[in-house]
Amino acid sequence: MNDPKDFETAIEATGFGLFNLILLSVAIPSCLATVYETSTMSYILPSAECDLKLDLLDKGILNAITYAGMITSAIGWGFIADTKGRKKVLVFGFLADAVCAFGGALSQNLISLMIFKFLGGFSVCGPFAVLMSYMTEFHGTKYRARVMMVIGMLFSIATLLLPILAWIILPNTWDYSLFNGLFVIHSWKVFLAVCALPSLTAGIAYIFLPETPKFLMSQGRNEEALVVLQTIYSINCRKPKSTYPFDSLVEEAPQKINKEDIWTVEKSKGDSEPPANTSFHFLRKGIKQLKPMFSKKYLGYSLNIYTMQFCILLGLNTIRLWLPQLFTSIEEFKNMQALHGSEGANDLCAMIDYSVNKAATIITGSSDTCEVKISDKTYINTIIVGLSGLGGYFVAGGLINALGNKWILIIALTTSGVCGFSMYWTTSSLSTLIVSSIYVTVGSIGSTSLLGIIVNLFPTSLRTMIVSITMMFGRLGALIGNILFPYFMSLGCLPPFFMVGCVMFIAVALGCILPATHKTSLK
């Protein structure tokens, strides 16, 4: 019998082959599903404004409500993933998201659509957080970084495919009535239904995939982990499971003890009664493990980072999710001028005023007709924004080793802040496209650089929790930003762009306080 092997040695022996390719193929609908759930609303708002009688605040809430669901369920999903396993979260999370997405497609009014989008965010938060862990825990150190890079590229590709899918479906003038008018189907509802398919596909696919051997070992289920490793080895190497070179694994989980033993240990520390169950005991141990996060050494850094991510995603996701609406408003304004042969103010402020006034007439019913014609240019512009983001990451990847995360962060956020203010002075669709593309690209790079700083700044015992809380604050910023943006639009042209510019400069100021972590060892 061989000596027990650790996870890295055991997973390396399985090689890289067909099983890993199957995993990455399942990652494709997974990435599509998570991107689609958080971004589809931004594309249907121009199409659905007449059917649902949407004003600007309604549009902001629809953009933001998915993030509200994600914030609500983040801690719960994290607990389930660490106790019940990654696979269960992926299966039930994606299948629940598919149900919610199909429910949103069948919605006949604004309230039901908001409810399904909230529940969709609630459901997809778990798979969104667990996906990267699931994929990396099937790979050793040789391939882990490459797999993370592939997953990141899949997210970028998903962001590019969404406007293409919208371009194919949304311009169609479909109008069907089913069950004596009980359900009315429009093109934007078909779009939502199609966007539910990746969630359904991913949820079904994970049913046939195993739990990660790393998680099984962490739970003391070494026999099950060994079976999974043997299966991966057999698929990759085309050899019988019995030829897997190892027959035992090291014990990673703490030894199991009964409740009386736990009470004995705790009683010696001053507890008078035994805990109600072992879960309570381990919860207390978990809280003790997080205690250093509130120490003087790390509390200042963590609060700084939470505030930075709040500001970054407030600005970034507000502009990103409102771009389709802004591009549509620009094209509608230009068409209106051409139709009436009028000339006048041609800056973004005049176009926003037109959009605000149009939304008001829809709600009050002062206009007899409500018609939406979305130009192909709207979709082309959003595709260009996505492509610029992909190109920006290639440039940042080439500079990161020379400059380090902190300088990339400061340069990116400063550029993004300047672009946020500059949008106020854009006078055409082209100039708006250029400035907004730079804003979204460098803002996204800044957010990623901040996560890179976290990895080096905090020890392993705190790193995952800090990242989770950071993302929660970021989503809160996205939610608040998408609600404030239409409100500020109703006040005037300057306030919304002043907001998205200011938050980036606040993040820059906070970023200057952070220490440089370039080429430092992991704690």
C-alpha positions as MATLAB code, in Angstrom:
seq = 'MNDPKDFETAIEATGFGLFNLILLSVAIPSCLATVYETSTMSYILPSAECDLKLDLLDKGILNAITYAGMITSAIGWGFIADTKGRKKVLVFGFLADAVCAFGGALSQNLISLMIFKFLGGFSVCGPFAVLMSYMTEFHGTKYRARVMMVIGMLFSIATLLLPILAWIILPNTWDYSLFNGLFVIHSWKVFLAVCALPSLTAGIAYIFLPETPKFLMSQGRNEEALVVLQTIYSINCRKPKSTYPFDSLVEEAPQKINKEDIWTVEKSKGDSEPPANTSFHFLRKGIKQLKPMFSKKYLGYSLNIYTMQFCILLGLNTIRLWLPQLFTSIEEFKNMQALHGSEGANDLCAMIDYSVNKAATIITGSSDTCEVKISDKTYINTIIVGLSGLGGYFVAGGLINALGNKWILIIALTTSGVCGFSMYWTTSSLSTLIVSSIYVTVGSIGSTSLLGIIVNLFPTSLRTMIVSITMMFGRLGALIGNILFPYFMSLGCLPPFFMVGCVMFIAVALGCILPATHKTSLK';
ca = [
       0.000    0.000    0.000;
       1.275    3.472   -0.911;
       1.767    6.217    1.631;
      -1.240    8.564    1.777;
      -0.964   11.308   -0.824;
      -1.992   14.938   -0.541;
      -4.462   16.521   -2.962;
      -1.876   18.154   -5.237;
      -0.027   14.880   -5.770;
      -3.239   12.913   -6.249;
      -4.815   15.317   -8.783;
      -1.585   15.664  -10.747;
      -1.588   11.920  -11.357;
      -4.955   12.168  -13.152;
      -3.395   14.222  -15.971;
      -5.202   16.596  -18.271;
      -7.514   15.194  -20.923;
     -11.073   14.462  -21.930;
     -12.546   14.935  -18.446;
     -11.041   18.406  -18.159;
     -12.332   19.343  -21.606;
     -15.817   18.193  -20.574;
     -15.538   20.418  -17.488;
     -14.575   23.436  -19.587;
     -17.394   22.748  -22.042;
     -19.871   22.815  -19.146;
     -18.283   26.089  -18.031;
     -19.494   27.710  -21.270;
     -23.252   27.668  -20.434;
     -22.343   28.406  -16.801;
     -20.606   31.646  -17.725;
     -23.370   32.540  -20.189;
     -26.002   31.991  -17.491;
     -24.341   34.196  -14.870;
     -23.715   37.053  -17.320;
     -27.204   36.828  -18.829;
     -28.965   36.915  -15.452;
     -27.248   40.153  -14.444;
     -27.334   41.928  -17.829;
     -30.455   41.043  -19.846;
     -32.553   43.851  -18.372;
     -30.289   46.512  -19.848;
     -31.132   45.250  -23.353;
     -34.899   44.842  -23.025;
     -35.602   48.229  -21.378;
     -35.923   50.152  -24.673;
     -38.116   47.375  -26.141;
     -40.327   46.871  -23.085;
     -40.917   50.506  -22.108;
     -44.193   50.721  -24.023;
     -45.533   47.281  -23.000;
     -44.795   47.807  -19.309;
     -45.145   51.616  -19.270;
     -41.694   52.086  -17.776;
     -40.435   55.403  -16.469;
     -36.748   56.036  -15.798;
     -36.960   54.928  -12.158;
     -38.631   51.653  -13.182;
     -35.762   51.032  -15.579;
     -33.226   51.708  -12.853;
     -34.933   49.296  -10.461;
     -35.085   46.558  -13.125;
     -31.361   46.976  -13.746;
     -30.604   46.861  -10.024;
     -33.011   44.305   -8.607;
     -30.951   41.267   -9.651;
     -28.109   42.603   -7.501;
     -30.537   42.943   -4.582;
     -31.266   39.230   -4.848;
     -27.563   38.406   -4.987;
     -26.799   40.500   -1.908;
     -29.619   38.830    0.033;
     -28.433   35.267   -0.627;
     -24.635   35.661   -0.666;
     -23.917   34.479    2.889;
     -26.423   31.613    2.727;
     -25.009   30.233   -0.509;
     -21.472   30.491    0.895;
     -22.456   28.435    3.945;
     -24.154   25.781    1.785;
     -21.173   25.556   -0.575;
     -18.742   25.003    2.319;
     -20.930   22.434    4.124;
     -22.996   20.620    1.482;
     -20.677   20.829   -1.495;
     -20.049   22.737   -4.703;
     -22.017   20.395   -6.949;
     -25.327   20.820   -5.106;
     -25.038   24.602   -5.282;
     -24.364   24.473   -9.027;
     -27.215   22.048   -9.773;
     -29.948   23.624   -7.673;
     -28.755   27.198   -8.225;
     -28.715   27.022  -12.014;
     -31.994   25.058  -12.236;
     -33.699   27.561   -9.913;
     -32.308   30.408  -12.016;
     -33.705   28.782  -15.163;
     -37.169   28.621  -13.578;
     -36.954   32.281  -12.578;
     -35.712   33.313  -16.034;
     -38.584   31.507  -17.750;
     -40.971   33.071  -15.228;
     -39.629   36.501  -16.134;
     -40.211   35.729  -19.814;
     -43.869   34.970  -19.077;
     -44.374   38.081  -16.922;
     -47.281   40.249  -18.028;
     -46.632   43.221  -15.766;
     -43.807   45.129  -14.118;
     -44.279   43.724  -10.598;
     -44.067   40.076  -11.632;
     -40.987   40.804  -13.765;
     -39.290   42.483  -10.790;
     -40.116   39.531   -8.528;
     -38.665   36.976  -10.953;
     -35.531   39.065  -11.519;
     -34.994   39.357   -7.760;
     -35.426   35.591   -7.354;
     -33.115   35.034  -10.320;
     -30.385   37.066   -8.623;
     -31.053   35.186   -5.377;
     -30.628   31.858   -7.215;
     -27.629   32.625   -9.429;
     -25.489   34.156   -6.671;
     -24.481   30.698   -5.434;
     -23.341   29.241   -8.775;
     -21.698   32.575   -9.652;
     -19.498   32.362   -6.546;
     -18.860   28.601   -6.641;
     -18.104   28.169  -10.361;
     -14.436   29.197  -10.148;
     -13.825   27.032   -7.074;
     -15.470   24.015   -8.702;
     -13.389   24.317  -11.867;
     -10.046   24.903  -10.132;
     -10.518   22.118   -7.575;
     -10.326   19.553  -10.381;
      -6.881   20.796  -11.471;
      -3.398   20.824  -10.006;
      -1.019   23.754   -9.787;
       0.248   23.114  -13.333;
      -3.115   23.896  -14.938;
      -5.024   25.867  -12.282;
      -3.931   29.357  -13.366;
      -4.627   28.556  -17.018;
      -8.111   27.295  -16.197;
      -8.867   30.522  -14.311;
      -7.729   32.484  -17.359;
      -9.987   30.395  -19.621;
     -12.969   31.001  -17.324;
     -12.254   34.734  -17.384;
     -12.171   34.667  -21.181;
     -15.492   32.784  -21.242;
     -17.073   35.550  -19.157;
     -15.751   38.125  -21.643;
     -17.109   36.107  -24.572;
     -20.488   35.822  -22.830;
     -20.557   39.613  -22.499;
     -19.939   39.881  -26.248;
     -22.543   37.275  -27.225;
     -25.384   38.927  -25.294;
     -25.730   42.040  -27.524;
     -25.414   39.807  -30.605;
     -28.293   37.659  -29.339;
     -30.272   40.811  -28.545;
     -29.580   42.121  -32.051;
     -30.980   38.912  -33.576;
     -34.178   38.758  -31.481;
     -35.240   42.176  -30.169;
     -35.742   44.086  -33.466;
     -38.442   41.585  -34.501;
     -42.035   42.825  -34.163;
     -43.470   39.643  -32.666;
     -46.862   40.010  -31.013;
     -48.685   36.781  -30.115;
     -51.604   36.175  -27.783;
     -52.014   32.800  -26.058;
     -54.888   31.308  -24.039;
     -57.393   34.007  -24.962;
     -55.037   36.839  -24.161;
     -53.789   35.423  -20.842;
     -50.218   35.540  -22.145;
     -49.013   38.104  -24.654;
     -45.656   37.318  -26.226;
     -43.330   40.029  -27.553;
     -39.791   39.814  -28.880;
     -38.260   40.905  -25.566;
     -40.016   38.016  -23.809;
     -38.634   35.577  -26.369;
     -35.210   37.086  -25.685;
     -35.585   36.438  -21.933;
     -36.728   32.856  -22.601;
     -33.743   32.140  -24.839;
     -31.414   33.616  -22.216;
     -32.793   31.064  -19.714;
     -31.479   28.113  -21.750;
     -27.832   28.329  -20.553;
     -28.982   28.076  -16.912;
     -31.116   25.033  -17.716;
     -28.292   23.408  -19.687;
     -25.711   24.023  -16.968;
     -27.975   22.791  -14.163;
     -28.681   19.519  -15.969;
     -25.016   19.032  -16.942;
     -23.751   19.289  -13.366;
     -26.062   16.453  -12.316;
     -23.786   14.080  -14.247;
     -20.510   15.534  -12.924;
     -18.924   14.521   -9.595;
     -18.261   16.554   -6.476;
     -14.744   17.968   -6.370;
     -12.183   15.653   -4.732;
     -10.741   18.617   -2.828;
     -14.077   19.305   -1.115;
     -14.581   15.601   -0.332;
     -11.134   15.410    1.259;
     -11.817   18.545    3.321;
     -14.922   16.807    4.702;
     -13.075   13.594    5.583;
     -14.729   11.654    2.733;
     -11.465   10.297    1.367;
     -12.944    7.078   -0.035;
     -15.376    9.060   -2.187;
     -12.586   11.434   -3.231;
     -10.425    8.479   -4.276;
     -13.248    7.111   -6.446;
     -13.588   10.499   -8.171;
      -9.818   10.679   -8.766;
      -9.811    7.159  -10.195;
     -12.666    8.077  -12.535;
     -10.880   11.214  -13.779;
      -7.692    9.185  -14.295;
      -9.574    6.499  -16.237;
     -11.258    9.040  -18.557;
      -8.112   11.085  -19.167;
      -5.602    8.266  -19.530;
      -7.938    5.670  -21.106;
      -6.871    3.107  -18.522;
      -8.780    0.996  -15.952;
      -9.519    2.688  -12.626;
      -7.552   -0.015  -10.849;
      -4.332    1.261  -12.445;
      -4.546    4.632  -10.666;
      -1.180    4.785   -8.867;
      -2.413    5.716   -5.371;
      -4.767    3.906   -3.021;
      -4.989    6.293   -0.055;
      -5.168   10.022    0.654;
      -4.022   12.123    3.574;
      -6.583   13.106    6.181;
      -7.345   16.817    5.690;
     -10.487   16.992    7.846;
     -10.290   17.297   11.643;
     -10.984   14.076   13.497;
     -14.706   13.497   14.151;
     -15.680   13.751   17.791;
     -19.053   13.340   19.458;
     -21.051   16.059   21.140;
     -19.983   14.934   24.630;
     -16.335   15.388   23.677;
     -17.084   18.824   22.284;
     -18.838   19.761   25.508;
     -15.884   18.544   27.536;
     -13.547   20.788   25.578;
     -15.863   23.788   25.725;
     -16.666   23.271   29.413;
     -12.991   23.540   30.238;
     -13.159   27.006   28.675;
     -16.029   28.108   30.914;
     -19.194   26.949   29.049;
     -21.790   25.530   31.458;
     -23.951   23.667   28.928;
     -23.205   21.580   25.862;
     -23.915   23.130   22.502;
     -27.215   22.226   20.848;
     -25.403   20.548   17.920;
     -21.987   20.234   16.333;
     -22.906   22.803   13.673;
     -23.142   25.422   16.427;
     -19.717   24.441   17.649;
     -18.133   24.791   14.230;
     -19.954   28.092   13.707;
     -18.289   29.392   16.843;
     -14.943   28.109   15.621;
     -15.533   29.855   12.302;
     -16.276   33.136   14.054;
     -13.060   32.798   16.037;
     -11.166   32.184   12.814;
     -12.518   35.465   11.382;
     -11.605   37.427   14.513;
      -8.304   38.696   13.007;
     -10.355   40.484   10.311;
     -11.422   42.972   12.998;
      -7.927   43.480   14.353;
      -6.157   46.806   14.040;
      -3.789   45.320   11.457;
      -6.474   44.390    8.912;
      -9.656   46.327    9.786;
      -8.504   49.578    8.187;
      -7.431   47.861    4.973;
     -10.659   45.849    4.722;
     -12.930   48.878    5.247;
     -10.874   50.778    2.682;
     -11.271   47.981    0.130;
     -15.020   47.579    0.763;
     -15.535   51.293    0.141;
     -13.392   51.212   -2.989;
     -15.292   48.298   -4.532;
     -18.594   49.948   -3.608;
     -17.547   53.093   -5.505;
     -16.017   51.256   -8.473;
     -19.012   49.025   -9.199;
     -21.446   51.859   -8.475;
     -19.927   53.764  -11.375;
     -18.947   50.843  -13.609;
     -22.151   48.793  -13.557;
     -24.343   51.890  -13.686;
     -22.835   53.051  -16.968;
     -22.474   49.504  -18.340;
     -26.121   48.602  -17.744;
     -27.454   51.951  -18.970;
     -25.415   52.045  -22.179;
     -28.025   50.252  -24.358;
     -30.651   52.749  -23.170;
     -28.321   55.700  -23.772;
     -27.429   54.514  -27.277;
     -31.122   53.953  -28.045;
     -31.987   57.461  -26.817;
     -29.250   58.951  -29.006;
     -30.511   57.175  -32.124;
     -34.158   58.051  -31.363;
     -33.203   61.702  -30.917;
     -31.319   61.759  -34.213;
     -34.244   60.092  -36.019;
     -36.669   62.586  -34.494;
     -34.552   65.488  -35.728;
     -34.292   63.975  -39.205;
     -38.043   63.324  -39.355;
     -38.980   66.872  -38.403;
     -36.071   68.484  -40.202;
     -35.184   70.299  -36.998;
     -31.804   71.454  -35.876;
     -30.715   72.525  -32.469;
     -28.738   71.288  -29.502;
     -27.017   68.076  -30.447;
     -25.200   67.164  -27.257;
     -25.877   64.263  -24.896;
     -27.798   66.553  -22.548;
     -30.379   67.356  -25.215;
     -30.701   63.651  -25.991;
     -31.210   62.775  -22.326;
     -33.841   65.502  -21.960;
     -35.659   63.973  -24.922;
     -35.511   60.525  -23.292;
     -36.802   61.869  -19.955;
     -39.696   63.676  -21.633;
     -40.591   60.620  -23.686;
     -40.681   58.429  -20.563;
     -42.994   60.958  -18.907;
     -45.460   60.867  -21.828;
     -45.549   57.059  -21.691;
     -46.479   57.064  -18.017;
     -49.016   59.871  -18.154;
     -50.577   58.615  -21.364;
     -50.331   62.071  -22.930;
     -49.062   60.452  -26.112;
     -51.546   58.445  -28.182;
     -48.910   56.104  -29.568;
     -45.828   54.525  -28.080;
     -43.446   53.077  -30.610;
     -39.905   51.821  -30.129;
     -37.551   51.420  -33.056;
     -34.147   50.212  -31.980;
     -31.385   50.963  -34.448;
     -28.829   48.314  -35.376;
     -26.251   50.872  -34.295;
     -27.319   50.419  -30.679;
     -26.283   46.760  -30.724;
     -23.136   47.429  -32.732;
     -22.077   50.037  -30.180;
     -22.557   47.667  -27.226;
     -20.576   44.964  -29.042;
     -17.750   47.469  -29.591;
     -17.756   48.297  -25.877;
     -17.363   44.582  -25.119;
     -14.539   44.187  -27.617;
     -12.704   47.175  -26.163;
     -12.887   45.535  -22.751;
     -11.343   42.343  -24.103;
      -8.552   44.340  -25.738;
      -7.995   46.339  -22.560;
      -7.351   43.195  -20.553;
      -4.691   42.071  -23.010;
      -2.906   45.434  -22.595;
      -3.220   45.344  -18.800;
      -1.926   41.771  -18.757;
       1.229   42.933  -20.531;
       1.798   45.789  -18.075;
       0.874   44.136  -14.791;
       4.306   42.608  -14.110;
       6.086   45.905  -14.778;
       3.733   48.249  -12.894;
       2.013   46.053  -10.303;
      -1.630   45.976   -9.232;
      -1.561   49.251   -7.275;
      -0.335   51.426  -10.160;
      -2.647   49.684  -12.634;
      -5.484   50.366  -10.180;
      -4.679   54.062   -9.765;
      -4.105   54.702  -13.484;
      -7.277   52.818  -14.484;
      -9.545   54.522  -11.950;
      -8.141   57.995  -12.667;
      -8.775   57.483  -16.392;
     -12.256   56.159  -15.648;
     -13.072   59.192  -13.472;
     -11.977   61.602  -16.208;
     -14.137   59.731  -18.730;
     -17.121   59.831  -16.380;
     -17.040   63.631  -16.304;
     -16.199   63.802  -20.038;
     -19.437   62.060  -21.037;
     -21.230   65.281  -20.094;
     -19.590   67.012  -23.059;
     -20.006   64.280  -25.685;
     -21.935   65.551  -28.707;
     -22.488   62.477  -30.860;
     -23.038   58.751  -30.799;
     -19.378   58.212  -31.783;
     -17.920   60.367  -29.022;
     -20.259   58.789  -26.462;
     -19.176   55.357  -27.676;
     -15.462   56.180  -27.377;
     -15.673   57.740  -23.920;
     -18.027   55.096  -22.501;
     -15.883   52.256  -23.908;
     -12.817   53.647  -22.154;
     -14.800   54.180  -18.934;
     -16.147   50.621  -18.824;
     -12.840   49.035  -19.889;
     -10.530   50.778  -17.418;
     -13.143   50.615  -14.636;
     -13.348   46.842  -15.043;
      -9.551   46.564  -15.040;
      -9.457   48.648  -11.849;
     -11.922   46.321  -10.121;
      -9.887   43.269  -11.124;
      -6.655   44.920   -9.925;
      -8.256   45.569   -6.543;
      -9.036   41.856   -6.175;
      -5.405   41.135   -7.057;
      -4.282   43.415   -4.212;
      -6.572   41.562   -1.782;
      -4.910   38.245   -2.630;
      -1.507   39.584   -1.516;
      -2.669   41.834    1.308;
      -4.612   39.342    3.455;
      -3.629   35.890    4.777;
      -5.187   32.671    3.484;
      -7.485   32.346    6.508;
      -9.151   35.689    5.708;
      -8.764   35.942    1.941;
     -11.967   34.193    0.809;
     -14.173   36.019    3.298;
     -12.648   39.410    2.416;
     -13.241   38.776   -1.294;
     -16.851   37.696   -0.621;
     -17.631   40.769    1.474;
     -15.892   42.972   -1.099;
     -18.111   41.613   -3.877;
     -21.180   42.096   -1.690;
     -20.331   45.781   -1.219;
     -19.693   46.059   -4.963;
     -23.128   44.661   -5.759;
     -24.670   47.038   -3.242;
     -22.962   49.881   -5.108;
     -24.319   48.604   -8.431;
     -27.825   48.428   -6.975;
     -27.706   51.959   -5.547;
     -26.079   53.392   -8.681;
     -28.749   52.033  -10.999;
     -31.480   53.540   -8.842;
     -29.765   56.919   -8.444;
     -28.803   57.290  -12.119;
     -32.373   57.718  -13.489;
     -33.254   59.963  -10.554;
     -30.299   62.226  -11.335;
     -31.221   62.123  -15.040;
     -34.617   63.578  -14.131;
     -32.860   66.419  -12.273;
     -30.635   67.386  -15.174;
     -27.784   66.317  -17.401;
     -24.792   66.971  -15.169;
     -25.757   65.085  -11.950;
     -25.609   61.492  -13.319;
     -22.191   61.965  -14.927;
     -20.926   63.933  -11.932;
     -21.891   60.923   -9.806;
     -20.092   58.268  -11.910;
     -17.002   60.486  -12.190;
     -16.814   61.385   -8.495;
     -17.074   57.817   -7.195;
     -14.067   56.813   -9.298;
     -11.957   59.665   -7.902;
     -12.999   58.702   -4.368;
     -11.754   55.172   -5.158;
      -8.472   56.648   -6.481;
      -7.915   58.552   -3.232;
      -8.536   55.416   -1.179;
      -6.305   53.377   -3.504;
      -3.349   55.655   -2.826;
      -3.532   54.649    0.854;
      -3.159   50.932    0.100;
       0.356   49.474    0.326;
       2.142   48.248   -2.784;
       1.874   44.448   -2.961;
       3.853   43.950   -6.171;
       6.039   40.817   -6.068;
       5.241   40.094   -2.412;
       4.784   36.526   -1.212;
       1.377   35.172   -0.285;
       0.631   35.193    3.440;
];
